[in-house]
């Protein structure tokens, strides 16, 4: 088990299952979304990584560096780094990123570009 002082130095957020969040979110560090979210996420710090797990869903706009989607995403996604769509992902909307990986089985209906 990590020591308490070690936990204080980590930047992470876990938005748990069976919750719903609506609004604008400014996030940093490791982010795990297991809940239902609507709105805007701004997570553009280089040390930030977002994961939408198989139970999570997001509807709205995301501006980030890296993101991995295993759950549901609907909206606009702008990633300065890598977007990974796992086989369990369902994605509808726009994706603009530097790199994208789409695994077999992912359900993707998108317009997008890489730069």
One Martini backbone bead per residue (centre of mass of N, CA, C, O) as a GRO file, in nm:
protein
  115
    1UNK     BB    1   0.096   0.036   0.023
    2UNK     BB    2   0.084   0.353  -0.005
    3UNK     BB    3   0.192   0.625   0.109
    4UNK     BB    4   0.060   0.923   0.189
    5UNK     BB    5   0.288   1.105   0.068
    6UNK     BB    6   0.267   0.973  -0.217
    7UNK     BB    7  -0.029   1.054  -0.283
    8UNK     BB    8   0.017   1.369  -0.272
    9UNK     BB    9   0.203   1.366  -0.550
   10UNK     BB   10  -0.038   1.277  -0.704
   11UNK     BB   11  -0.219   1.308  -1.019
   12UNK     BB   12  -0.566   1.228  -0.978
   13UNK     BB   13  -0.878   1.103  -1.135
   14UNK     BB   14  -1.195   0.950  -1.027
   15UNK     BB   15  -1.495   0.894  -1.205
   16UNK     BB   16  -1.746   0.723  -1.097
   17UNK     BB   17  -1.987   0.521  -1.090
   18UNK     BB   18  -2.315   0.633  -1.093
   19UNK     BB   19  -2.246   0.914  -1.227
   20UNK     BB   20  -2.309   1.274  -1.292
   21UNK     BB   21  -2.155   1.517  -1.514
   22UNK     BB   22  -2.191   1.881  -1.553
   23UNK     BB   23  -1.968   2.079  -1.759
   24UNK     BB   24  -1.663   2.232  -1.671
   25UNK     BB   25  -1.328   2.084  -1.710
   26UNK     BB   26  -1.017   2.107  -1.523
   27UNK     BB   27  -0.750   1.889  -1.594
   28UNK     BB   28  -0.499   1.675  -1.418
   29UNK     BB   29  -0.340   1.402  -1.506
   30UNK     BB   30  -0.488   1.119  -1.414
   31UNK     BB   31  -0.782   1.008  -1.596
   32UNK     BB   32  -1.089   0.847  -1.486
   33UNK     BB   33  -1.383   0.741  -1.665
   34UNK     BB   34  -1.697   0.587  -1.517
   35UNK     BB   35  -1.898   0.795  -1.609
   36UNK     BB   36  -2.125   1.049  -1.672
   37UNK     BB   37  -2.064   1.303  -1.928
   38UNK     BB   38  -2.106   1.666  -1.973
   39UNK     BB   39  -1.935   1.895  -2.201
   40UNK     BB   40  -1.615   2.015  -2.088
   41UNK     BB   41  -1.266   1.934  -2.154
   42UNK     BB   42  -0.958   2.046  -1.995
   43UNK     BB   43  -0.635   1.863  -2.082
   44UNK     BB   44  -0.326   2.018  -2.176
   45UNK     BB   45  -0.125   1.886  -2.014
   46UNK     BB   46   0.146   1.679  -2.067
   47UNK     BB   47   0.064   1.489  -1.794
   48UNK     BB   48  -0.204   1.414  -1.944
   49UNK     BB   49  -0.449   1.140  -1.905
   50UNK     BB   50  -0.724   0.987  -2.067
   51UNK     BB   51  -0.989   0.761  -1.948
   52UNK     BB   52  -1.251   0.575  -2.098
   53UNK     BB   53  -1.425   0.345  -1.979
   54UNK     BB   54  -1.662   0.100  -2.035
   55UNK     BB   55  -1.862   0.275  -1.826
   56UNK     BB   56  -1.809   0.526  -1.985
   57UNK     BB   57  -1.923   0.871  -2.070
   58UNK     BB   58  -1.915   1.121  -2.341
   59UNK     BB   59  -2.054   1.462  -2.396
   60UNK     BB   60  -1.881   1.682  -2.624
   61UNK     BB   61  -1.575   1.850  -2.533
   62UNK     BB   62  -1.221   1.782  -2.607
   63UNK     BB   63  -0.907   1.895  -2.460
   64UNK     BB   64  -0.592   1.730  -2.529
   65UNK     BB   65  -0.345   1.497  -2.551
   66UNK     BB   66  -0.436   1.210  -2.425
   67UNK     BB   67  -0.652   0.925  -2.531
   68UNK     BB   68  -0.866   0.661  -2.402
   69UNK     BB   69  -1.120   0.447  -2.550
   70UNK     BB   70  -1.380   0.210  -2.414
   71UNK     BB   71  -1.633   0.365  -2.446
   72UNK     BB   72  -1.822   0.659  -2.474
   73UNK     BB   73  -1.831   0.895  -2.758
   74UNK     BB   74  -1.961   1.241  -2.803
   75UNK     BB   75  -1.817   1.469  -3.040
   76UNK     BB   76  -1.534   1.671  -2.968
   77UNK     BB   77  -1.181   1.602  -3.056
   78UNK     BB   78  -0.870   1.740  -2.919
   79UNK     BB   79  -0.540   1.609  -2.989
   80UNK     BB   80  -0.189   1.647  -2.949
   81UNK     BB   81  -0.175   1.340  -2.960
   82UNK     BB   82  -0.316   1.042  -2.863
   83UNK     BB   83  -0.558   0.813  -3.002
   84UNK     BB   84  -0.749   0.545  -2.844
   85UNK     BB   85  -0.949   0.279  -2.987
   86UNK     BB   86  -1.103   0.040  -2.856
   87UNK     BB   87  -1.305  -0.237  -2.910
   88UNK     BB   88  -1.533  -0.104  -2.697
   89UNK     BB   89  -1.577   0.142  -2.863
   90UNK     BB   90  -1.794   0.442  -2.900
   91UNK     BB   91  -1.796   0.670  -3.184
   92UNK     BB   92  -1.919   1.019  -3.221
   93UNK     BB   93  -1.772   1.251  -3.458
   94UNK     BB   94  -1.486   1.445  -3.385
   95UNK     BB   95  -1.133   1.406  -3.490
   96UNK     BB   96  -0.830   1.572  -3.369
   97UNK     BB   97  -0.489   1.461  -3.436
   98UNK     BB   98  -0.179   1.316  -3.446
   99UNK     BB   99  -0.280   1.025  -3.338
  100UNK     BB  100  -0.433   0.703  -3.444
  101UNK     BB  101  -0.603   0.422  -3.284
  102UNK     BB  102  -0.783   0.136  -3.426
  103UNK     BB  103  -0.956  -0.122  -3.309
  104UNK     BB  104  -1.099  -0.399  -3.351
  105UNK     BB  105  -1.459  -0.329  -3.291
  106UNK     BB  106  -1.484  -0.050  -3.318
  107UNK     BB  107  -1.728   0.210  -3.308
  108UNK     BB  108  -1.713   0.433  -3.595
  109UNK     BB  109  -1.838   0.784  -3.633
  110UNK     BB  110  -1.633   0.999  -3.830
  111UNK     BB  111  -1.459   1.297  -3.833
  112UNK     BB  112  -1.120   1.389  -3.956
  113UNK     BB  113  -0.775   1.453  -3.834
  114UNK     BB  114  -0.430   1.486  -3.897
  115UNK     BB  115  -0.098   1.656  -3.786
   0.00000   0.00000   0.00000
